[in-house]
């Protein structure tokens, strides 16, 4: 099939402005749909266009629409928004993309959806815009044409933005010679685009594309997930010193001649040290304390944990079962080392110590004797690194 | 999902199914074993102790033997049975340690299970399991990790009209002949990216998942061979390889393999008249970009002309826009070469319309 001259020109125009999109733009499969009146893209990189409309739009307009739709595909909106109400999902996804698609480089054939047009701040994710749209009683100050035809960039982009197939779209590609890009191929294209963005000269790539590429190539681990894994490991590391014991007969003893051991598991003791000095961010502190308490409950510590409120001295020590029982006292200088040493003197003696702090504190030279593992949760972006003998986790909002 | 599972089971690569409780991991195994007509033994790891997998020490006239429990004997008798280890992530760390040999070497106590036994394990994600542990990295490295995803639509269909058992493609008997080929493919990939041979997971959250090591690359080679033997599609290959060595390394391998499939630019230049453009636009672009890059790297009049011939052929075959972008690069890096008026004329209107001139 010959691609119309306008479409050819639009594609090379996109690449003239943004060469890093090459593999995504060329992977698109062109499907002419006479009478569609506009353009739309599905989740398999198939671009449906009305051969008549693209002669009416300028090359820059067609190119802007192509680039907008590529952004949907690259940001996986069709996966992220699947199952949401399609129209709102599409508007939310458009708002995420369009917040920095303006200026002389871009020209939409319709009025594009922007965060401003839905009364939202810029720089949020589609999911956040979607939640906000659901809350707004009368969400739409944008005009959407009543006949259901697509409005690329303005709330109707086809299934690339919502994951919900539209009436004019073809079936999912099946087999090797089907038209369209399979999810596995799409993933390779996505990585290729991200790698090209990383290799581009700084300043030639739009900020949102750069952020996107960073996220694709080195995904950030959510601190909640990391914190949960570390606490689970530390507790398992202690519980895991499962040993054989002959103090009680084995349940398998029976009449066998071999004396079998039983298994015993020491229950770990955990102490939490909370930095109550004046500089601490209370919201982050209560969030992370809640997380720690939840994780400890989930791994089966039913006897509660010792909680120490520490500034320059230990202010309070209390055994709690629930994070709501914690009282925070203090406000002076900071020394977490005092807290850790105090924790080693508790009865029963903890093996695992979790410290919640902003990091502006002296630390002991090495791990105090008797402890098996120390986890330091550093609250806030500006927190300095914790000691090397502890496991450090950065907690940021 | 069941395609990937059946390929891994037939290739005798240990599989670990991750999925929330109640998403049908166990029923999938049972259905598969019925279709494949193989005996299945289900062992729940969380209620076992290390001796159940390491063997029970029993005194005999000659010494102490490590006796295997009955399920292992039944598997040994069955020949090509399936060992299904359920709830592996809630087993205590000591029990998990005892499982290491069972999973990869199929050894239970003093009993060696037949080589044709498949090992499948299932686990709930640690964040969802009550009292769950993350798998230790050595254990995680012995499995191909598959994630059970739930598709509400197909579940609704299944509830209304009965769950259909997916068609299973049986591996041909001689599939193992493909192993040397896929091994050498992976070996030459590692030669280019040696740092991907071994990457112990650093983040705690990633420790219980797939990561690249010589062992997991070896499993990846087996699965790649099995996939090639039945011409499985890209998606299945990507899922299985990611399950062995992790998403990043697997995707990097697939991307590298894709560039291997492209024709060599030097060969194309030598036979410029016969140039045939790849069907997919992104591949065509990659080929033309490669041609332009080798020509500008070593510029002679002959190669310069050949490059223009290739661009003209590409334009004739419906790739005018793709060739136009390559043509622009070629022109800007010509270093004093004469511009071929006839070939260039072909692209000028398009370049003008696209705003490149």
Contacts between the chains, C-beta under 8 A, distances in Angstrom:
chain1	res1	chain2	res2	distance
A	1	B	318	7.3
A	2	B	318	5.9
A	3	B	318	7.3
A	3	B	321	6.8
A	5	B	349	7.7
A	5	B	350	6.7
A	5	B	353	6.7
A	6	B	353	7.5
A	7	B	321	7.8
A	8	B	320	6.0
A	8	B	321	3.6
A	8	B	324	7.4
A	8	B	350	5.8
A	8	B	354	7.5
A	9	B	321	7.4
A	9	B	350	5.9
A	9	B	353	3.8
A	9	B	354	4.0
A	9	B	355	7.8
A	10	B	354	7.2
A	11	B	321	5.2
A	11	B	354	7.8
A	12	B	321	5.3
A	12	B	324	5.3
A	12	B	325	5.3
A	12	B	350	7.0
A	12	B	351	7.2
A	12	B	354	4.0
A	12	B	356	6.2
A	13	B	354	4.4
A	13	B	355	5.1
A	13	B	356	7.4
A	15	B	325	5.5
A	16	B	354	6.5
A	16	B	355	6.3
A	16	B	356	5.0
A	22	B	282	7.6
A	22	B	285	5.8
A	22	B	289	7.9
A	22	B	325	7.5
A	23	B	282	4.5
A	23	B	285	6.9
A	23	B	286	7.4
A	24	B	282	7.6
A	25	B	281	7.9
A	26	B	280	8.0
A	26	B	281	3.6
A	26	B	282	4.4
A	26	B	284	6.8
A	26	B	285	4.3
A	26	B	322	6.0
A	27	B	280	6.6
A	27	B	281	5.7
A	27	B	282	4.0
A	28	B	281	6.9
A	29	B	281	7.7
A	59	B	353	6.0
A	59	B	354	6.3
A	59	B	355	6.4
A	60	B	355	7.2
A	83	B	152	7.6
A	175	B	233	7.8
A	176	B	233	7.1
A	182	B	233	6.8
A	182	B	234	5.6
A	182	B	235	5.6
A	183	B	235	5.8
A	184	B	233	7.6
A	184	B	234	3.9
A	184	B	235	4.3
A	184	B	237	7.2
A	184	B	238	4.1
A	184	B	239	8.0
A	184	B	254	7.4
A	185	B	234	5.9
A	187	B	238	6.8
A	187	B	251	6.1
A	188	B	251	6.4
A	188	B	254	5.9
A	188	B	255	5.1
A	188	B	258	6.4
A	189	B	282	6.5
A	191	B	251	5.6
A	191	B	252	7.8
A	191	B	255	6.4
A	192	B	255	6.7
A	221	B	203	5.3
A	221	B	205	5.4
A	221	B	206	7.5
A	225	B	127	7.5
A	225	B	205	4.6
A	226	B	203	6.1
A	226	B	204	5.9
A	226	B	205	4.9
A	228	B	126	7.7
A	228	B	127	6.3
A	228	B	205	7.6
A	229	B	126	7.4
A	229	B	134	6.0
A	229	B	203	7.7
A	229	B	204	3.8
A	229	B	205	4.3
A	229	B	207	7.0
A	230	B	204	4.6
A	232	B	126	6.3
A	232	B	132	7.7
A	232	B	133	6.7
A	232	B	134	6.2
A	233	B	134	6.5
A	233	B	204	5.8
A	233	B	207	7.5
A	236	B	93	6.0
A	236	B	133	4.9
A	236	B	134	7.7
A	239	B	92	7.7
A	239	B	93	7.6
A	240	B	92	7.3
A	240	B	93	3.7
A	240	B	94	7.0
A	240	B	133	7.8
A	242	B	92	5.8
A	242	B	93	6.8
A	242	B	94	4.1
A	252	B	51	7.5
A	252	B	56	7.1
A	256	B	58	6.2
A	256	B	59	7.4
A	257	B	58	7.7
A	257	B	59	4.2
A	258	B	57	5.3
A	258	B	58	5.8
A	258	B	59	4.8
A	258	B	64	6.9
A	260	B	51	7.6
A	260	B	56	7.6
A	260	B	57	7.4
A	263	B	49	5.9
A	263	B	50	7.7
A	263	B	92	7.8
A	263	B	94	7.2
A	265	B	92	7.3
A	298	B	130	7.3
A	298	B	131	7.7
A	299	B	131	6.4
A	300	B	130	7.7
A	300	B	131	4.7
A	391	B	204	7.7
